[in-house]
Amino acid sequence: MGSLSGATPRERAERIGERKALVDQLKQAIAKAPSRDLLARSIGRVVARLEPREIAQLRALITGPRAAIAFHARKTLNAIALGQDEEREP
């Protein structure tokens, strides 16, 4: 599958036909592939099975705002433990 510049018209037509066939094969493969949503759900289920039970329980109990507060508190405690001034952080 080299350059088409030095090829005869017939060779060009053959190469174009080969490439069109490859594009058709790719389109068929894409059509048979699972959707992004299905993949995301499947990956989510696998990850859920891999994480410890305690983390799954926390995810069920902690809402978005509570999680933000907890992460900010953790960041602040780390800064205090490391002797960093919170005002200097961006």
URBELTA-V436940 format. One line per field, one symbol per residue. burial: I if it has 9 or more other ideal C-beta (glycine too) atoms within 8 Angstrom, else O. A space follows every 10 residues. Layout:
burial=???
This chain:
burial=OOOIOOIOOO IIOOIIOIIO OOOOOOOOOO OOOOOOOOIO OIOOOOOOOO OOOOOIOOOO OOOOOOIOOI OOOOOIOOII OOOOOOOOOO
